[in-house]
Amino acid sequence: MPGSPYTDLDRPPLSMTRLRRALVAPHGPWARLELRTETGSTNADVAEAARAGEPEGLVVVAERQTAGRGRRGRVWQSPPRAGITTSVLLRPGEAVPDRGWPAAPPTGYGWLPLLAGVALVEAVARLAELEATLKWPNDLLIGDAKCAGVLAEAVPGRSPDQPPAIVLGIGLNVTLRADELPVNPTGLPATSLQLAGAAATDRDPLLRALLRAVADWYDRWRAAGGDAVASGLRDAYLAACATVGREVRVLLPGGDDLTGTATGVDPDGQLLVTTPTGDRVLAAGDVLHLR
């Protein structure tokens, strides 16, 4: 049947009923899950919900995204049901006494996209049985090719005294074929789990594993008061990061760039780079690994 989600047997549709049963409270870690056949941007959908006062814990998943965004204004697109496209709503500045979570300080919010990167590495290793690494801050690499990305956005509170919400968007290429891969303007090639030889490409267990890993790390980070060191997040990130120790070129948000050696990640998640003119601490930038 034309238009049926079952016309491509390599890409069966997700089941909202099964996902909700596995992931939504009281049996799962998330508060609410919405599965959409198509949307412009899951990040935009969750940001709109945040502005309307949606509580923490919303998950939006899309089978097809038509106006997805990456860093530096790039477009993230994928054929229907060929990847995982999801965004979650977090409110780290609000204390949750029932869970033992104090309010996390805004200085720690920069760790949230890195947290999502760590969760991606864990889910891909567990389900796809592939060795993946992270390019700072949170691009998932298999070999030297990009397989997933994370985009974090802050949504201002509805009043001056309400802390901002954070929307975490994650896009993972699962069954994209070679002729369907996006072109990265920085020259980093793209890949998918299927092209990389994954042991499994069923999106349902992959999505469950990913969202459970995000929730688990978020719980640890929140319980530690937003401290990436005390929660173990910084150590886990450094273990997965392929950028540290590499010669890099960093494209800075203002249009400038610098070249040097990435020497570490500080307690705030910023990249430390030693350049010929001195040490730099970078809160944002597009990293290119140099050989």
C-alpha positions as CSV (number, residue, x, y, z in Angstrom):
1,M,0.0,0.0,0.0
2,P,1.5,3.4,-1.0
3,G,2.5,5.4,2.0
4,S,2.4,2.5,4.4
5,P,5.1,2.4,7.0
6,Y,5.6,-1.3,6.3
7,T,6.7,-0.8,2.7
8,D,10.3,-0.9,3.7
9,L,10.8,-4.0,5.9
10,D,14.2,-2.8,7.1
11,R,12.4,0.2,8.6
12,P,9.4,-0.9,10.6
13,P,7.5,1.8,12.5
14,L,7.9,2.3,16.2
15,S,5.0,1.4,18.6
16,M,3.9,4.2,20.9
17,T,2.1,1.7,23.1
18,R,5.2,-0.5,23.7
19,L,7.5,2.5,24.1
20,R,5.1,4.1,26.7
21,R,4.9,0.8,28.6
22,A,8.6,0.5,28.8
23,L,9.7,4.1,29.4
24,V,6.9,6.1,31.0
25,A,6.3,6.1,34.8
26,P,5.5,4.2,36.9
27,H,7.5,1.5,35.1
28,G,9.9,3.8,33.3
29,P,12.0,6.9,34.0
30,W,10.1,9.4,31.8
31,A,6.9,11.3,32.6
32,R,5.2,11.4,29.1
33,L,6.1,10.2,25.6
34,E,4.7,11.4,22.3
35,L,5.4,9.5,19.0
36,R,4.8,11.5,15.8
37,T,4.7,10.2,12.3
38,E,6.2,13.5,11.1
39,T,7.2,16.8,12.5
40,G,9.3,19.8,11.7
41,S,11.7,19.5,14.6
42,T,11.3,17.5,17.8
43,N,13.4,20.2,19.6
44,A,11.0,22.9,18.5
45,D,8.0,20.7,19.7
46,V,9.5,20.2,23.1
47,A,10.6,23.9,23.4
48,E,7.0,24.9,22.6
49,A,5.8,22.5,25.4
50,A,8.3,24.0,27.8
51,R,7.1,27.5,27.1
52,A,3.6,26.3,27.8
53,G,4.6,25.0,31.3
54,E,5.1,21.3,30.5
55,P,6.8,19.6,33.5
56,E,10.1,17.9,33.2
57,G,10.2,14.5,31.6
58,L,8.5,14.9,28.3
59,V,9.9,12.8,25.4
60,V,9.0,13.5,21.8
61,V,10.0,11.0,19.1
62,A,9.5,11.5,15.4
63,E,9.5,8.9,12.6
64,R,10.4,11.7,10.2
65,Q,11.8,15.1,10.8
66,T,11.5,17.7,8.1
67,A,13.3,20.7,9.6
68,G,15.7,19.3,12.1
69,R,18.6,21.5,13.2
70,G,22.2,20.9,14.1
71,R,24.9,23.1,15.4
72,R,25.8,26.2,13.4
73,G,22.4,26.2,11.7
74,R,22.9,22.9,9.9
75,V,20.0,20.8,8.8
76,W,19.5,17.3,10.2
77,Q,17.3,15.2,7.9
78,S,16.7,11.5,7.5
79,P,14.4,9.3,5.5
80,P,11.3,8.1,7.3
81,R,12.0,5.5,10.0
82,A,15.7,5.3,9.1
83,G,17.0,6.7,12.4
84,I,16.2,7.8,15.9
85,T,15.1,11.4,16.3
86,T,14.1,12.4,19.8
87,S,14.1,15.3,22.2
88,V,13.5,15.4,25.9
89,L,12.5,18.2,28.3
90,L,14.7,18.7,31.4
91,R,14.2,21.3,34.2
92,P,17.5,21.0,36.1
93,G,17.0,24.2,38.0
94,E,14.0,22.9,39.9
95,A,14.6,20.8,43.1
96,V,12.8,17.5,43.3
97,P,12.8,16.5,47.0
98,D,11.0,13.2,46.4
99,R,13.9,12.0,44.3
100,G,16.6,13.7,46.4
101,W,17.5,16.1,43.7
102,P,18.6,19.6,44.7
103,A,18.4,22.4,42.1
104,A,21.4,22.2,39.8
105,P,23.3,25.5,39.3
106,P,23.2,27.0,35.7
107,T,27.0,26.7,35.6
108,G,26.5,23.0,35.3
109,Y,24.0,22.9,32.4
110,G,26.8,22.7,29.8
111,W,27.3,19.1,30.8
112,L,23.8,18.1,29.7
113,P,24.6,17.7,25.9
114,L,27.8,15.8,27.0
115,L,25.7,13.6,29.2
116,A,23.6,12.7,26.1
117,G,26.8,11.9,24.2
118,V,27.8,9.4,27.0
119,A,24.4,7.8,26.9
120,L,24.7,7.4,23.1
121,V,28.0,5.7,23.4
122,E,26.6,3.3,26.0
123,A,23.5,2.5,24.0
124,V,25.4,1.9,20.8
125,A,27.9,-0.4,22.5
126,R,25.2,-2.4,24.3
127,L,22.8,-2.9,21.4
128,A,24.7,-2.4,18.2
129,E,27.9,-3.9,19.6
130,L,30.0,-1.1,18.0
131,E,32.9,0.8,19.5
132,A,31.9,4.4,19.3
133,T,33.7,7.6,20.6
134,L,32.7,11.2,21.0
135,K,34.1,14.3,19.3
136,W,33.8,17.2,21.7
137,P,31.3,18.2,22.6
138,N,28.9,15.4,21.7
139,D,29.1,14.1,18.1
140,L,29.1,10.3,18.1
141,L,31.8,8.8,15.9
142,I,32.2,5.3,14.6
143,G,35.8,5.3,13.3
144,D,36.2,8.7,11.8
145,A,32.6,9.1,10.6
146,K,29.7,10.8,12.4
147,C,26.8,8.6,13.2
148,A,24.8,10.8,15.7
149,G,24.6,14.3,17.1
150,V,23.1,16.2,20.0
151,L,21.6,19.7,20.1
152,A,20.8,21.3,23.5
153,E,18.7,24.5,23.7
154,A,17.7,26.6,26.7
155,V,14.1,27.8,27.0
156,P,13.7,30.8,29.3
157,G,11.4,30.4,32.3
158,R,7.9,31.9,32.2
159,S,8.8,34.4,34.9
160,P,12.1,36.1,35.8
161,D,12.5,33.9,38.9
162,Q,11.9,30.6,37.0
163,P,15.1,28.8,35.8
164,P,15.4,27.9,32.1
165,A,14.3,24.5,30.8
166,I,16.8,22.5,28.7
167,V,15.7,20.7,25.6
168,L,18.1,17.9,24.6
169,G,17.7,16.7,21.0
170,I,19.4,13.5,19.7
171,G,19.6,12.3,16.1
172,L,21.1,8.8,15.4
173,N,21.6,7.3,11.9
174,V,20.4,3.7,12.1
175,T,19.6,2.2,8.7
176,L,20.6,5.0,6.3
177,R,22.2,3.7,3.1
178,A,25.2,5.2,1.5
179,D,23.2,7.3,-0.9
180,E,21.1,8.7,1.9
181,L,23.8,10.0,4.1
182,P,23.9,13.8,4.8
183,V,26.8,15.9,3.7
184,N,28.7,17.7,6.4
185,P,30.0,21.1,5.3
186,T,33.1,20.6,7.6
187,G,34.1,17.5,5.6
188,L,33.5,14.9,8.4
189,P,31.9,11.9,6.6
190,A,28.7,10.4,7.9
191,T,27.7,6.8,8.5
192,S,24.9,4.8,10.0
193,L,24.8,1.8,12.4
194,Q,23.9,-0.4,9.5
195,L,26.7,0.7,7.3
196,A,29.1,0.3,10.2
197,G,28.2,-3.3,10.6
198,A,26.0,-3.1,13.7
199,A,24.9,-6.3,15.4
200,A,21.3,-4.9,15.7
201,T,19.5,-2.1,14.0
202,D,16.0,-2.5,15.6
203,R,15.1,1.0,16.6
204,D,12.8,0.0,19.4
205,P,15.4,-1.5,21.7
206,L,17.9,1.1,20.6
207,L,15.6,4.0,21.6
208,R,14.7,2.3,24.9
209,A,18.4,1.8,25.7
210,L,19.2,5.4,24.8
211,L,16.5,7.0,26.8
212,R,17.1,4.8,29.8
213,A,20.8,5.7,29.6
214,V,20.0,9.4,29.4
215,A,17.6,9.1,32.4
216,D,20.2,7.1,34.4
217,W,23.0,9.6,33.9
218,Y,20.6,12.5,34.5
219,D,19.6,10.9,37.8
220,R,23.2,10.6,38.9
221,W,24.0,14.1,37.9
222,R,21.0,15.6,39.6
223,A,21.6,13.6,42.8
224,A,25.1,15.1,42.9
225,G,23.7,18.6,42.6
226,G,24.8,19.0,39.0
227,D,28.4,18.1,39.7
228,A,29.9,16.2,36.8
229,V,32.9,15.1,38.8
230,A,31.0,13.8,41.8
231,S,28.5,12.0,39.7
232,G,31.1,10.2,37.6
233,L,30.0,11.9,34.4
234,R,33.2,13.7,33.7
235,D,35.2,10.5,34.0
236,A,32.8,8.6,31.8
237,Y,32.9,11.4,29.2
238,L,36.7,11.5,29.2
239,A,36.8,7.7,28.7
240,A,34.6,8.1,25.6
241,C,36.1,11.3,24.1
242,A,38.3,10.9,21.1
243,T,39.2,14.6,21.0
244,V,41.4,14.8,24.0
245,G,45.0,14.2,23.1
246,R,44.4,15.0,19.4
247,E,45.6,17.8,17.2
248,V,42.5,19.9,16.4
249,R,41.2,22.8,14.5
250,V,38.3,24.6,16.2
251,L,35.9,26.8,14.3
252,L,34.7,29.4,16.9
253,P,31.2,30.8,17.0
254,G,32.4,34.2,15.9
255,G,33.9,32.9,12.7
256,D,37.5,32.7,13.8
257,D,39.4,29.4,14.2
258,L,42.4,28.1,16.1
259,T,44.7,25.1,15.9
260,G,46.3,23.3,18.8
261,T,46.3,20.1,21.0
262,A,43.2,19.2,22.9
263,T,44.5,18.5,26.4
264,G,41.4,17.9,28.4
265,V,37.9,18.9,29.5
266,D,37.5,21.1,32.6
267,P,34.9,20.5,35.4
268,D,32.5,22.8,33.5
269,G,32.7,20.6,30.3
270,Q,34.8,23.2,28.4
271,L,37.5,22.0,26.0
272,L,41.1,22.8,27.0
273,V,43.3,23.5,24.0
274,T,47.0,24.3,24.0
275,T,47.9,26.6,21.0
276,P,51.2,28.1,19.9
277,T,50.0,31.4,21.5
278,G,48.9,29.9,24.8
279,D,46.2,27.8,26.5
280,R,42.5,28.3,25.6
281,V,39.3,27.3,27.4
282,L,36.5,26.8,24.9
283,A,32.8,26.7,25.8
284,A,31.6,26.3,22.2
285,G,33.1,25.5,18.8
286,D,33.1,23.0,16.0
287,V,36.1,20.7,16.3
288,L,37.9,19.1,13.4
289,H,40.3,16.2,14.3
290,L,43.6,16.6,12.4
291,R,45.8,13.7,11.5
